[in-house]
């Protein structure tokens, strides 16, 4: 499989489902759950942003 690394590194995934904002407590819970799963299975540090 010959996939350029530049294409892999440049990819992004953006999702938007509802214009309503998360409550502060819910936002904190999501971020904490995400941090508990770090590092990734191969030692990577994924980028994760709640906007």
Secondary structure, DSSP 8 states (H G I E B T S, - for coil): ----HHHHHH--------SS---HHHHHHHHHHHHHT-S-TTS--------
